[in-house]
Amino acid sequence: MADIIGTLGFIVFAGFWIVVLLVMVVLFFVRIVIQYERGVKFTLGKYSGIMNPGVNIIIPIFQTYRKVDIRIKTIDVPKQEVMTRDNVPVNINAVIYFKVKDPAKAVLDIQDYMFATAQLAQTALRDIVGASNLDTVLTKRDEIGAQIKQLVDIETDAWGIDITNIKMQDVELPQDMKRVMAKQAEAEREKRAVIIKAEGEVIASTNLAKAAKTLSASNGAMHLRTLNTLNDLSSDQSNTVIFAIPLEILKAFEGMSKKK
């Protein structure tokens, strides 16, 4: 009986240490890579492959790895004071959207790919905006953003970085320039108002000429128009009364005076 108890105790003791050993193996040799990550593995200091999502085996001391997030990241480019081609100083900021498409290059070929991408985008922003007029910067932000993206994407491709988009956010103008542009917009609106009013006068004069021609061609039309005008005046509550005399009556009096 004692032998059986001793054997069971030994089995429990051995099982406990086996479990502890397995846990230590898992802690020391097994690494978990999340779905949106990739691991760049080094064996004795040399690049030895990419660790995909899931369970990966790493031999301590001999092997190390570095995780790289492959999700789309954003970098805020701080405001840059840029002189446009027509010598107008503007403050512009932008946002960069990018992701790592080659984790090995992002780790091996560049020390800090996020900082390098931000600096490169600032330089490209200055170059593209500096070669554009102010009107182009204000009205064609998407086109300028596409040009900056193309320029940055070419440079970062060697680092395993894919630039998905670059958006310009704020374009801040000097106060003097804002006042000048406001005056320009006001003058443009006044110009449009004058043109519209002149076009209306032309249309009104044409219609009046047609109406006068129609009234003069019909006998009694002017009298009917006069009566209609008097009817409209009768509904007015003002104290002023206007009597309209048709030209035909004046011409009749003129003819009678000539006969005498």
Rosetta constraint file for C-alpha pairs under 8 A:
AtomPair CA 1 CA 5 HARMONIC 6.33 0.50
AtomPair CA 2 CA 6 HARMONIC 6.06 0.50
AtomPair CA 3 CA 7 HARMONIC 6.08 0.50
AtomPair CA 4 CA 8 HARMONIC 6.17 0.50
AtomPair CA 5 CA 9 HARMONIC 6.11 0.50
AtomPair CA 6 CA 10 HARMONIC 6.14 0.50
AtomPair CA 7 CA 11 HARMONIC 6.20 0.50
AtomPair CA 8 CA 12 HARMONIC 6.19 0.50
AtomPair CA 9 CA 13 HARMONIC 6.04 0.50
AtomPair CA 10 CA 14 HARMONIC 5.95 0.50
AtomPair CA 11 CA 15 HARMONIC 5.91 0.50
AtomPair CA 12 CA 16 HARMONIC 6.09 0.50
AtomPair CA 13 CA 17 HARMONIC 6.50 0.50
AtomPair CA 14 CA 18 HARMONIC 6.13 0.50
AtomPair CA 15 CA 19 HARMONIC 6.20 0.50
AtomPair CA 16 CA 20 HARMONIC 6.27 0.50
AtomPair CA 17 CA 21 HARMONIC 5.97 0.50
AtomPair CA 18 CA 22 HARMONIC 6.17 0.50
AtomPair CA 19 CA 23 HARMONIC 6.17 0.50
AtomPair CA 20 CA 24 HARMONIC 6.22 0.50
AtomPair CA 21 CA 25 HARMONIC 6.16 0.50
AtomPair CA 22 CA 26 HARMONIC 6.18 0.50
AtomPair CA 23 CA 27 HARMONIC 6.14 0.50
AtomPair CA 24 CA 28 HARMONIC 5.95 0.50
AtomPair CA 25 CA 29 HARMONIC 5.56 0.50
AtomPair CA 25 CA 30 HARMONIC 7.31 0.50
AtomPair CA 26 CA 30 HARMONIC 4.94 0.50
AtomPair CA 27 CA 31 HARMONIC 7.87 0.50
AtomPair CA 28 CA 58 HARMONIC 7.62 0.50
AtomPair CA 28 CA 59 HARMONIC 7.48 0.50
AtomPair CA 28 CA 60 HARMONIC 6.42 0.50
AtomPair CA 29 CA 57 HARMONIC 5.34 0.50
AtomPair CA 29 CA 58 HARMONIC 4.83 0.50
AtomPair CA 29 CA 59 HARMONIC 5.53 0.50
AtomPair CA 29 CA 60 HARMONIC 6.59 0.50
AtomPair CA 30 CA 55 HARMONIC 6.58 0.50
AtomPair CA 30 CA 56 HARMONIC 5.68 0.50
AtomPair CA 30 CA 57 HARMONIC 4.69 0.50
AtomPair CA 30 CA 58 HARMONIC 6.03 0.50
AtomPair CA 31 CA 55 HARMONIC 5.88 0.50
AtomPair CA 31 CA 56 HARMONIC 5.11 0.50
AtomPair CA 31 CA 57 HARMONIC 6.09 0.50
AtomPair CA 31 CA 58 HARMONIC 6.72 0.50
AtomPair CA 32 CA 53 HARMONIC 7.26 0.50
AtomPair CA 32 CA 54 HARMONIC 5.55 0.50
AtomPair CA 32 CA 55 HARMONIC 4.84 0.50
AtomPair CA 32 CA 56 HARMONIC 6.18 0.50
AtomPair CA 33 CA 37 HARMONIC 6.23 0.50
AtomPair CA 33 CA 38 HARMONIC 6.66 0.50
AtomPair CA 33 CA 39 HARMONIC 6.97 0.50
AtomPair CA 33 CA 51 HARMONIC 7.31 0.50
AtomPair CA 33 CA 52 HARMONIC 6.66 0.50
AtomPair CA 33 CA 53 HARMONIC 4.60 0.50
AtomPair CA 33 CA 54 HARMONIC 5.19 0.50
AtomPair CA 33 CA 55 HARMONIC 6.59 0.50
AtomPair CA 33 CA 56 HARMONIC 7.37 0.50
AtomPair CA 33 CA 67 HARMONIC 7.89 0.50
AtomPair CA 34 CA 38 HARMONIC 7.67 0.50
AtomPair CA 34 CA 53 HARMONIC 5.23 0.50
AtomPair CA 34 CA 54 HARMONIC 6.47 0.50
AtomPair CA 35 CA 52 HARMONIC 8.00 0.50
AtomPair CA 35 CA 53 HARMONIC 4.95 0.50
AtomPair CA 35 CA 54 HARMONIC 7.36 0.50
AtomPair CA 36 CA 53 HARMONIC 7.63 0.50
AtomPair CA 36 CA 69 HARMONIC 6.19 0.50
AtomPair CA 36 CA 70 HARMONIC 5.89 0.50
AtomPair CA 36 CA 71 HARMONIC 6.26 0.50
AtomPair CA 37 CA 52 HARMONIC 7.72 0.50
AtomPair CA 37 CA 53 HARMONIC 6.75 0.50
AtomPair CA 37 CA 67 HARMONIC 6.42 0.50
AtomPair CA 37 CA 68 HARMONIC 5.55 0.50
AtomPair CA 37 CA 69 HARMONIC 4.65 0.50
AtomPair CA 37 CA 70 HARMONIC 5.77 0.50
AtomPair CA 37 CA 71 HARMONIC 7.91 0.50
AtomPair CA 38 CA 50 HARMONIC 6.72 0.50
AtomPair CA 38 CA 51 HARMONIC 5.77 0.50
AtomPair CA 38 CA 52 HARMONIC 5.57 0.50
AtomPair CA 38 CA 53 HARMONIC 6.61 0.50
AtomPair CA 38 CA 67 HARMONIC 5.67 0.50
AtomPair CA 38 CA 68 HARMONIC 5.29 0.50
AtomPair CA 38 CA 69 HARMONIC 6.63 0.50
AtomPair CA 38 CA 70 HARMONIC 7.15 0.50
AtomPair CA 38 CA 103 HARMONIC 6.93 0.50
AtomPair CA 39 CA 50 HARMONIC 5.50 0.50
AtomPair CA 39 CA 51 HARMONIC 4.43 0.50
AtomPair CA 39 CA 52 HARMONIC 6.64 0.50
AtomPair CA 39 CA 65 HARMONIC 6.04 0.50
AtomPair CA 39 CA 66 HARMONIC 5.42 0.50
AtomPair CA 39 CA 67 HARMONIC 4.41 0.50
AtomPair CA 39 CA 68 HARMONIC 6.13 0.50
AtomPair CA 39 CA 103 HARMONIC 7.77 0.50
AtomPair CA 40 CA 47 HARMONIC 7.40 0.50
AtomPair CA 40 CA 48 HARMONIC 7.89 0.50
AtomPair CA 40 CA 49 HARMONIC 6.28 0.50
AtomPair CA 40 CA 50 HARMONIC 4.89 0.50
AtomPair CA 40 CA 51 HARMONIC 6.17 0.50
AtomPair CA 40 CA 65 HARMONIC 5.29 0.50
AtomPair CA 40 CA 66 HARMONIC 5.16 0.50
AtomPair CA 40 CA 67 HARMONIC 6.35 0.50
AtomPair CA 40 CA 68 HARMONIC 7.48 0.50
AtomPair CA 40 CA 103 HARMONIC 6.84 0.50
AtomPair CA 40 CA 104 HARMONIC 6.17 0.50
AtomPair CA 40 CA 107 HARMONIC 7.64 0.50
AtomPair CA 41 CA 47 HARMONIC 6.02 0.50
AtomPair CA 41 CA 48 HARMONIC 5.59 0.50
AtomPair CA 41 CA 49 HARMONIC 5.48 0.50
AtomPair CA 41 CA 50 HARMONIC 5.94 0.50
AtomPair CA 41 CA 51 HARMONIC 6.62 0.50
AtomPair CA 41 CA 63 HARMONIC 7.10 0.50
AtomPair CA 41 CA 64 HARMONIC 5.91 0.50
AtomPair CA 41 CA 65 HARMONIC 4.21 0.50
AtomPair CA 41 CA 66 HARMONIC 6.62 0.50
AtomPair CA 42 CA 46 HARMONIC 4.97 0.50
AtomPair CA 42 CA 47 HARMONIC 4.43 0.50
AtomPair CA 42 CA 48 HARMONIC 5.25 0.50
AtomPair CA 42 CA 49 HARMONIC 7.38 0.50
AtomPair CA 42 CA 63 HARMONIC 5.55 0.50
AtomPair CA 42 CA 64 HARMONIC 5.27 0.50
AtomPair CA 42 CA 65 HARMONIC 5.77 0.50
AtomPair CA 43 CA 47 HARMONIC 6.42 0.50
AtomPair CA 43 CA 48 HARMONIC 5.93 0.50
AtomPair CA 43 CA 62 HARMONIC 5.85 0.50
AtomPair CA 43 CA 63 HARMONIC 4.45 0.50
AtomPair CA 43 CA 64 HARMONIC 6.65 0.50
AtomPair CA 44 CA 62 HARMONIC 5.29 0.50
AtomPair CA 44 CA 63 HARMONIC 6.05 0.50
AtomPair CA 45 CA 63 HARMONIC 7.55 0.50
AtomPair CA 45 CA 64 HARMONIC 7.89 0.50
AtomPair CA 50 CA 103 HARMONIC 7.95 0.50
AtomPair CA 50 CA 104 HARMONIC 7.43 0.50
AtomPair CA 51 CA 56 HARMONIC 6.72 0.50
AtomPair CA 52 CA 56 HARMONIC 7.79 0.50
AtomPair CA 58 CA 63 HARMONIC 6.01 0.50
AtomPair CA 58 CA 64 HARMONIC 7.09 0.50
AtomPair CA 59 CA 63 HARMONIC 5.33 0.50
AtomPair CA 59 CA 64 HARMONIC 7.88 0.50
AtomPair CA 60 CA 64 HARMONIC 7.19 0.50
AtomPair CA 68 CA 103 HARMONIC 6.27 0.50
AtomPair CA 69 CA 100 HARMONIC 7.35 0.50
AtomPair CA 70 CA 99 HARMONIC 5.78 0.50
AtomPair CA 70 CA 100 HARMONIC 5.01 0.50
AtomPair CA 70 CA 101 HARMONIC 6.87 0.50
AtomPair CA 70 CA 103 HARMONIC 7.74 0.50
AtomPair CA 71 CA 99 HARMONIC 5.79 0.50
AtomPair CA 71 CA 100 HARMONIC 7.32 0.50
AtomPair CA 72 CA 97 HARMONIC 6.47 0.50
AtomPair CA 72 CA 98 HARMONIC 5.36 0.50
AtomPair CA 72 CA 99 HARMONIC 4.49 0.50
AtomPair CA 72 CA 100 HARMONIC 7.74 0.50
AtomPair CA 73 CA 96 HARMONIC 7.99 0.50
AtomPair CA 73 CA 97 HARMONIC 5.71 0.50
AtomPair CA 73 CA 98 HARMONIC 5.47 0.50
AtomPair CA 73 CA 99 HARMONIC 5.95 0.50
AtomPair CA 74 CA 95 HARMONIC 6.66 0.50
AtomPair CA 74 CA 96 HARMONIC 5.41 0.50
AtomPair CA 74 CA 97 HARMONIC 4.73 0.50
AtomPair CA 74 CA 98 HARMONIC 6.58 0.50
AtomPair CA 75 CA 95 HARMONIC 5.73 0.50
AtomPair CA 75 CA 96 HARMONIC 5.08 0.50
AtomPair CA 75 CA 97 HARMONIC 6.80 0.50
AtomPair CA 75 CA 114 HARMONIC 7.76 0.50
AtomPair CA 75 CA 118 HARMONIC 6.67 0.50
AtomPair CA 76 CA 93 HARMONIC 7.68 0.50
AtomPair CA 76 CA 94 HARMONIC 6.23 0.50
AtomPair CA 76 CA 95 HARMONIC 4.70 0.50
AtomPair CA 76 CA 96 HARMONIC 6.50 0.50
AtomPair CA 76 CA 118 HARMONIC 7.90 0.50
AtomPair CA 77 CA 93 HARMONIC 5.62 0.50
AtomPair CA 77 CA 94 HARMONIC 5.13 0.50
AtomPair CA 77 CA 95 HARMONIC 5.79 0.50
AtomPair CA 77 CA 96 HARMONIC 7.35 0.50
AtomPair CA 77 CA 118 HARMONIC 6.53 0.50
AtomPair CA 77 CA 121 HARMONIC 7.54 0.50
AtomPair CA 77 CA 122 HARMONIC 6.66 0.50
AtomPair CA 78 CA 92 HARMONIC 7.91 0.50
AtomPair CA 78 CA 93 HARMONIC 5.30 0.50
AtomPair CA 78 CA 94 HARMONIC 7.14 0.50
AtomPair CA 79 CA 91 HARMONIC 5.73 0.50
AtomPair CA 79 CA 92 HARMONIC 5.01 0.50
AtomPair CA 79 CA 93 HARMONIC 4.26 0.50
AtomPair CA 79 CA 94 HARMONIC 7.70 0.50
AtomPair CA 80 CA 90 HARMONIC 7.96 0.50
AtomPair CA 80 CA 91 HARMONIC 5.27 0.50
AtomPair CA 80 CA 92 HARMONIC 5.27 0.50
AtomPair CA 80 CA 93 HARMONIC 6.22 0.50
AtomPair CA 80 CA 122 HARMONIC 7.59 0.50
AtomPair CA 80 CA 126 HARMONIC 7.56 0.50
AtomPair CA 81 CA 89 HARMONIC 6.56 0.50
AtomPair CA 81 CA 90 HARMONIC 5.57 0.50
AtomPair CA 81 CA 91 HARMONIC 4.40 0.50
AtomPair CA 81 CA 92 HARMONIC 6.59 0.50
AtomPair CA 82 CA 89 HARMONIC 5.63 0.50
AtomPair CA 82 CA 90 HARMONIC 5.42 0.50
AtomPair CA 82 CA 91 HARMONIC 6.25 0.50
AtomPair CA 82 CA 92 HARMONIC 7.42 0.50
AtomPair CA 82 CA 126 HARMONIC 5.97 0.50
AtomPair CA 82 CA 129 HARMONIC 7.00 0.50
AtomPair CA 82 CA 130 HARMONIC 6.35 0.50
AtomPair CA 83 CA 87 HARMONIC 5.65 0.50
AtomPair CA 83 CA 88 HARMONIC 5.51 0.50
AtomPair CA 83 CA 89 HARMONIC 4.44 0.50
AtomPair CA 83 CA 90 HARMONIC 6.37 0.50
AtomPair CA 83 CA 129 HARMONIC 7.68 0.50
AtomPair CA 83 CA 130 HARMONIC 5.59 0.50
AtomPair CA 84 CA 88 HARMONIC 5.32 0.50
AtomPair CA 84 CA 89 HARMONIC 6.38 0.50
AtomPair CA 84 CA 90 HARMONIC 7.41 0.50
AtomPair CA 84 CA 129 HARMONIC 6.00 0.50
AtomPair CA 84 CA 130 HARMONIC 4.38 0.50
AtomPair CA 84 CA 131 HARMONIC 6.41 0.50
AtomPair CA 84 CA 132 HARMONIC 5.89 0.50
AtomPair CA 84 CA 133 HARMONIC 5.74 0.50
AtomPair CA 84 CA 134 HARMONIC 6.18 0.50
AtomPair CA 85 CA 129 HARMONIC 7.88 0.50
AtomPair CA 85 CA 130 HARMONIC 5.47 0.50
AtomPair CA 85 CA 131 HARMONIC 5.27 0.50
AtomPair CA 85 CA 132 HARMONIC 5.37 0.50
AtomPair CA 85 CA 133 HARMONIC 5.19 0.50
AtomPair CA 85 CA 134 HARMONIC 7.53 0.50
AtomPair CA 86 CA 132 HARMONIC 7.90 0.50
AtomPair CA 86 CA 133 HARMONIC 5.62 0.50
AtomPair CA 86 CA 134 HARMONIC 6.84 0.50
AtomPair CA 88 CA 134 HARMONIC 6.95 0.50
AtomPair CA 89 CA 173 HARMONIC 7.19 0.50
AtomPair CA 89 CA 174 HARMONIC 7.29 0.50
AtomPair CA 90 CA 171 HARMONIC 6.58 0.50
AtomPair CA 90 CA 172 HARMONIC 5.68 0.50
AtomPair CA 90 CA 173 HARMONIC 5.18 0.50
AtomPair CA 90 CA 174 HARMONIC 7.05 0.50
AtomPair CA 91 CA 170 HARMONIC 7.80 0.50
AtomPair CA 91 CA 171 HARMONIC 5.78 0.50
AtomPair CA 91 CA 172 HARMONIC 4.96 0.50
AtomPair CA 91 CA 173 HARMONIC 6.78 0.50
AtomPair CA 92 CA 168 HARMONIC 7.36 0.50
AtomPair CA 92 CA 169 HARMONIC 7.33 0.50
AtomPair CA 92 CA 170 HARMONIC 5.68 0.50
AtomPair CA 92 CA 171 HARMONIC 4.77 0.50
AtomPair CA 92 CA 172 HARMONIC 6.40 0.50
AtomPair CA 93 CA 168 HARMONIC 6.18 0.50
AtomPair CA 93 CA 169 HARMONIC 5.82 0.50
AtomPair CA 93 CA 170 HARMONIC 5.85 0.50
AtomPair CA 93 CA 171 HARMONIC 7.21 0.50
AtomPair CA 94 CA 166 HARMONIC 6.94 0.50
AtomPair CA 94 CA 167 HARMONIC 5.52 0.50
AtomPair CA 94 CA 168 HARMONIC 4.23 0.50
AtomPair CA 94 CA 169 HARMONIC 5.23 0.50
AtomPair CA 94 CA 170 HARMONIC 7.48 0.50
AtomPair CA 95 CA 166 HARMONIC 5.72 0.50
AtomPair CA 95 CA 167 HARMONIC 5.29 0.50
AtomPair CA 95 CA 168 HARMONIC 6.50 0.50
AtomPair CA 95 CA 169 HARMONIC 7.23 0.50
AtomPair CA 96 CA 118 HARMONIC 7.82 0.50
AtomPair CA 96 CA 121 HARMONIC 7.83 0.50
AtomPair CA 96 CA 163 HARMONIC 7.51 0.50
AtomPair CA 96 CA 165 HARMONIC 6.19 0.50
AtomPair CA 96 CA 166 HARMONIC 4.62 0.50
AtomPair CA 96 CA 167 HARMONIC 6.68 0.50
AtomPair CA 97 CA 163 HARMONIC 6.14 0.50
AtomPair CA 97 CA 164 HARMONIC 5.48 0.50
AtomPair CA 97 CA 165 HARMONIC 5.10 0.50
AtomPair CA 97 CA 166 HARMONIC 6.10 0.50
AtomPair CA 98 CA 161 HARMONIC 6.95 0.50
AtomPair CA 98 CA 162 HARMONIC 5.58 0.50
AtomPair CA 98 CA 163 HARMONIC 4.30 0.50
AtomPair CA 98 CA 164 HARMONIC 5.11 0.50
AtomPair CA 98 CA 165 HARMONIC 6.94 0.50
AtomPair CA 99 CA 161 HARMONIC 5.96 0.50
AtomPair CA 99 CA 162 HARMONIC 5.46 0.50
AtomPair CA 99 CA 163 HARMONIC 6.67 0.50
AtomPair CA 99 CA 164 HARMONIC 7.39 0.50
AtomPair CA 100 CA 106 HARMONIC 7.02 0.50
AtomPair CA 100 CA 160 HARMONIC 6.00 0.50
AtomPair CA 100 CA 161 HARMONIC 4.72 0.50
AtomPair CA 100 CA 162 HARMONIC 6.15 0.50
AtomPair CA 101 CA 160 HARMONIC 5.47 0.50
AtomPair CA 101 CA 161 HARMONIC 5.72 0.50
AtomPair CA 101 CA 162 HARMONIC 6.14 0.50
AtomPair CA 102 CA 106 HARMONIC 6.36 0.50
AtomPair CA 102 CA 159 HARMONIC 7.76 0.50
AtomPair CA 102 CA 160 HARMONIC 4.43 0.50
AtomPair CA 102 CA 161 HARMONIC 6.93 0.50
AtomPair CA 103 CA 107 HARMONIC 6.26 0.50
AtomPair CA 103 CA 160 HARMONIC 6.67 0.50
AtomPair CA 104 CA 108 HARMONIC 5.90 0.50
AtomPair CA 104 CA 109 HARMONIC 7.99 0.50
AtomPair CA 104 CA 160 HARMONIC 7.62 0.50
AtomPair CA 105 CA 109 HARMONIC 5.15 0.50
AtomPair CA 105 CA 110 HARMONIC 7.33 0.50
AtomPair CA 105 CA 158 HARMONIC 7.41 0.50
AtomPair CA 105 CA 159 HARMONIC 5.22 0.50
AtomPair CA 105 CA 160 HARMONIC 5.13 0.50
AtomPair CA 106 CA 110 HARMONIC 5.92 0.50
AtomPair CA 106 CA 113 HARMONIC 6.42 0.50
AtomPair CA 106 CA 159 HARMONIC 5.20 0.50
AtomPair CA 106 CA 160 HARMONIC 5.36 0.50
AtomPair CA 106 CA 161 HARMONIC 7.01 0.50
AtomPair CA 107 CA 111 HARMONIC 6.83 0.50
AtomPair CA 109 CA 158 HARMONIC 8.00 0.50
AtomPair CA 109 CA 159 HARMONIC 5.99 0.50
AtomPair CA 110 CA 159 HARMONIC 6.40 0.50
AtomPair CA 112 CA 116 HARMONIC 6.19 0.50
AtomPair CA 113 CA 117 HARMONIC 5.89 0.50
AtomPair CA 113 CA 159 HARMONIC 7.40 0.50
AtomPair CA 113 CA 161 HARMONIC 7.97 0.50
AtomPair CA 114 CA 118 HARMONIC 6.24 0.50
AtomPair CA 115 CA 119 HARMONIC 6.25 0.50
AtomPair CA 116 CA 120 HARMONIC 6.11 0.50
AtomPair CA 117 CA 121 HARMONIC 6.10 0.50
AtomPair CA 117 CA 152 HARMONIC 7.77 0.50
AtomPair CA 117 CA 156 HARMONIC 7.04 0.50
AtomPair CA 118 CA 122 HARMONIC 6.31 0.50
AtomPair CA 119 CA 123 HARMONIC 6.42 0.50
AtomPair CA 120 CA 124 HARMONIC 6.21 0.50
AtomPair CA 120 CA 152 HARMONIC 6.56 0.50
AtomPair CA 121 CA 125 HARMONIC 5.97 0.50
AtomPair CA 121 CA 148 HARMONIC 7.24 0.50
AtomPair CA 121 CA 152 HARMONIC 6.15 0.50
AtomPair CA 122 CA 126 HARMONIC 6.34 0.50
AtomPair CA 123 CA 127 HARMONIC 6.30 0.50
AtomPair CA 124 CA 128 HARMONIC 6.07 0.50
AtomPair CA 124 CA 148 HARMONIC 5.76 0.50
AtomPair CA 124 CA 151 HARMONIC 6.79 0.50
AtomPair CA 124 CA 152 HARMONIC 6.81 0.50
AtomPair CA 125 CA 129 HARMONIC 5.98 0.50
AtomPair CA 125 CA 148 HARMONIC 6.20 0.50
AtomPair CA 126 CA 130 HARMONIC 5.69 0.50
AtomPair CA 127 CA 131 HARMONIC 6.35 0.50
AtomPair CA 128 CA 132 HARMONIC 6.59 0.50
AtomPair CA 128 CA 144 HARMONIC 6.97 0.50
AtomPair CA 128 CA 147 HARMONIC 7.27 0.50
AtomPair CA 128 CA 148 HARMONIC 6.67 0.50
AtomPair CA 129 CA 133 HARMONIC 7.77 0.50
AtomPair CA 129 CA 137 HARMONIC 6.84 0.50
AtomPair CA 129 CA 144 HARMONIC 7.43 0.50
AtomPair CA 132 CA 136 HARMONIC 6.25 0.50
AtomPair CA 132 CA 137 HARMONIC 6.61 0.50
AtomPair CA 133 CA 137 HARMONIC 6.37 0.50
AtomPair CA 134 CA 138 HARMONIC 6.24 0.50
AtomPair CA 135 CA 139 HARMONIC 6.06 0.50
AtomPair CA 136 CA 140 HARMONIC 5.31 0.50
AtomPair CA 136 CA 141 HARMONIC 7.62 0.50
AtomPair CA 137 CA 141 HARMONIC 5.89 0.50
AtomPair CA 137 CA 144 HARMONIC 7.23 0.50
AtomPair CA 138 CA 171 HARMONIC 7.34 0.50
AtomPair CA 140 CA 144 HARMONIC 6.43 0.50
AtomPair CA 141 CA 145 HARMONIC 6.01 0.50
AtomPair CA 141 CA 167 HARMONIC 7.87 0.50
AtomPair CA 141 CA 168 HARMONIC 6.36 0.50
AtomPair CA 142 CA 146 HARMONIC 6.15 0.50
AtomPair CA 142 CA 167 HARMONIC 7.18 0.50
AtomPair CA 142 CA 168 HARMONIC 7.62 0.50
AtomPair CA 143 CA 147 HARMONIC 6.31 0.50
AtomPair CA 144 CA 148 HARMONIC 6.25 0.50
AtomPair CA 145 CA 149 HARMONIC 6.09 0.50
AtomPair CA 145 CA 165 HARMONIC 7.84 0.50
AtomPair CA 145 CA 166 HARMONIC 5.43 0.50
AtomPair CA 145 CA 167 HARMONIC 5.63 0.50
AtomPair CA 145 CA 168 HARMONIC 6.27 0.50
AtomPair CA 146 CA 150 HARMONIC 6.16 0.50
AtomPair CA 146 CA 165 HARMONIC 7.61 0.50
AtomPair CA 146 CA 166 HARMONIC 6.97 0.50
AtomPair CA 147 CA 151 HARMONIC 6.29 0.50
AtomPair CA 148 CA 152 HARMONIC 6.11 0.50
AtomPair CA 148 CA 166 HARMONIC 7.16 0.50
AtomPair CA 149 CA 153 HARMONIC 5.76 0.50
AtomPair CA 149 CA 163 HARMONIC 6.64 0.50
AtomPair CA 149 CA 164 HARMONIC 7.87 0.50
AtomPair CA 149 CA 165 HARMONIC 6.35 0.50
AtomPair CA 149 CA 166 HARMONIC 5.76 0.50
AtomPair CA 150 CA 154 HARMONIC 6.36 0.50
AtomPair CA 151 CA 155 HARMONIC 6.90 0.50
AtomPair CA 152 CA 156 HARMONIC 6.17 0.50
AtomPair CA 152 CA 163 HARMONIC 7.41 0.50
AtomPair CA 153 CA 157 HARMONIC 5.91 0.50
AtomPair CA 153 CA 161 HARMONIC 7.71 0.50
AtomPair CA 153 CA 162 HARMONIC 6.48 0.50
AtomPair CA 153 CA 163 HARMONIC 5.48 0.50
AtomPair CA 154 CA 158 HARMONIC 7.83 0.50
AtomPair CA 155 CA 159 HARMONIC 7.93 0.50
AtomPair CA 156 CA 160 HARMONIC 6.70 0.50
AtomPair CA 156 CA 161 HARMONIC 5.37 0.50
AtomPair CA 156 CA 162 HARMONIC 7.06 0.50
AtomPair CA 156 CA 163 HARMONIC 7.82 0.50
AtomPair CA 157 CA 161 HARMONIC 5.42 0.50
AtomPair CA 157 CA 162 HARMONIC 6.44 0.50
AtomPair CA 173 CA 177 HARMONIC 6.42 0.50
AtomPair CA 173 CA 178 HARMONIC 6.50 0.50
AtomPair CA 174 CA 178 HARMONIC 6.38 0.50
AtomPair CA 175 CA 179 HARMONIC 6.38 0.50
AtomPair CA 176 CA 180 HARMONIC 6.33 0.50
AtomPair CA 177 CA 181 HARMONIC 6.08 0.50
AtomPair CA 178 CA 182 HARMONIC 6.10 0.50
AtomPair CA 179 CA 183 HARMONIC 6.28 0.50
AtomPair CA 180 CA 184 HARMONIC 6.18 0.50
AtomPair CA 181 CA 185 HARMONIC 6.12 0.50
AtomPair CA 182 CA 186 HARMONIC 6.15 0.50
AtomPair CA 183 CA 187 HARMONIC 6.08 0.50
AtomPair CA 184 CA 188 HARMONIC 6.12 0.50
AtomPair CA 185 CA 189 HARMONIC 6.25 0.50
AtomPair CA 186 CA 190 HARMONIC 6.26 0.50
AtomPair CA 187 CA 191 HARMONIC 6.12 0.50
AtomPair CA 188 CA 192 HARMONIC 6.30 0.50
AtomPair CA 189 CA 193 HARMONIC 6.16 0.50
AtomPair CA 190 CA 194 HARMONIC 6.19 0.50
AtomPair CA 191 CA 195 HARMONIC 6.23 0.50
AtomPair CA 192 CA 196 HARMONIC 6.10 0.50
AtomPair CA 193 CA 197 HARMONIC 6.09 0.50
AtomPair CA 194 CA 198 HARMONIC 6.09 0.50
AtomPair CA 195 CA 199 HARMONIC 6.15 0.50
AtomPair CA 196 CA 200 HARMONIC 6.17 0.50
AtomPair CA 197 CA 201 HARMONIC 6.26 0.50
AtomPair CA 198 CA 202 HARMONIC 6.32 0.50
AtomPair CA 199 CA 203 HARMONIC 6.33 0.50
AtomPair CA 200 CA 204 HARMONIC 6.04 0.50
AtomPair CA 201 CA 205 HARMONIC 5.99 0.50
AtomPair CA 202 CA 206 HARMONIC 6.22 0.50
AtomPair CA 203 CA 207 HARMONIC 6.27 0.50
AtomPair CA 204 CA 208 HARMONIC 6.09 0.50
AtomPair CA 205 CA 209 HARMONIC 6.09 0.50
AtomPair CA 206 CA 210 HARMONIC 6.32 0.50
AtomPair CA 207 CA 211 HARMONIC 6.14 0.50
AtomPair CA 208 CA 212 HARMONIC 6.06 0.50
AtomPair CA 209 CA 213 HARMONIC 6.16 0.50
AtomPair CA 210 CA 214 HARMONIC 6.20 0.50
AtomPair CA 211 CA 215 HARMONIC 6.17 0.50
AtomPair CA 212 CA 216 HARMONIC 6.09 0.50
AtomPair CA 213 CA 217 HARMONIC 6.19 0.50
AtomPair CA 214 CA 218 HARMONIC 6.68 0.50
AtomPair CA 215 CA 219 HARMONIC 7.90 0.50
AtomPair CA 215 CA 221 HARMONIC 5.35 0.50
AtomPair CA 215 CA 222 HARMONIC 5.94 0.50
AtomPair CA 216 CA 221 HARMONIC 7.37 0.50
AtomPair CA 216 CA 222 HARMONIC 7.29 0.50
AtomPair CA 220 CA 224 HARMONIC 6.39 0.50
AtomPair CA 221 CA 225 HARMONIC 6.18 0.50
AtomPair CA 222 CA 226 HARMONIC 6.11 0.50
AtomPair CA 222 CA 246 HARMONIC 6.75 0.50
AtomPair CA 223 CA 227 HARMONIC 6.21 0.50
AtomPair CA 223 CA 246 HARMONIC 6.93 0.50
AtomPair CA 224 CA 228 HARMONIC 6.13 0.50
AtomPair CA 225 CA 229 HARMONIC 6.17 0.50
AtomPair CA 226 CA 230 HARMONIC 6.27 0.50
AtomPair CA 226 CA 244 HARMONIC 6.78 0.50
AtomPair CA 226 CA 245 HARMONIC 7.69 0.50
AtomPair CA 226 CA 246 HARMONIC 6.95 0.50
AtomPair CA 227 CA 231 HARMONIC 6.16 0.50
AtomPair CA 228 CA 232 HARMONIC 6.34 0.50
AtomPair CA 229 CA 233 HARMONIC 6.28 0.50
AtomPair CA 230 CA 234 HARMONIC 6.18 0.50
AtomPair CA 230 CA 243 HARMONIC 7.73 0.50
AtomPair CA 230 CA 244 HARMONIC 7.75 0.50
AtomPair CA 231 CA 235 HARMONIC 7.04 0.50
AtomPair CA 232 CA 236 HARMONIC 7.29 0.50
AtomPair CA 233 CA 241 HARMONIC 7.77 0.50
AtomPair CA 233 CA 242 HARMONIC 7.81 0.50
AtomPair CA 245 CA 249 HARMONIC 6.96 0.50
AtomPair CA 245 CA 250 HARMONIC 7.63 0.50
AtomPair CA 246 CA 250 HARMONIC 6.96 0.50
AtomPair CA 247 CA 251 HARMONIC 6.15 0.50
AtomPair CA 248 CA 252 HARMONIC 6.12 0.50
AtomPair CA 249 CA 253 HARMONIC 6.32 0.50
AtomPair CA 250 CA 254 HARMONIC 6.19 0.50
AtomPair CA 251 CA 255 HARMONIC 6.15 0.50
AtomPair CA 252 CA 256 HARMONIC 6.26 0.50
AtomPair CA 253 CA 257 HARMONIC 6.25 0.50
AtomPair CA 254 CA 258 HARMONIC 6.41 0.50
AtomPair CA 255 CA 259 HARMONIC 6.41 0.50
AtomPair CA 256 CA 260 HARMONIC 6.48 0.50
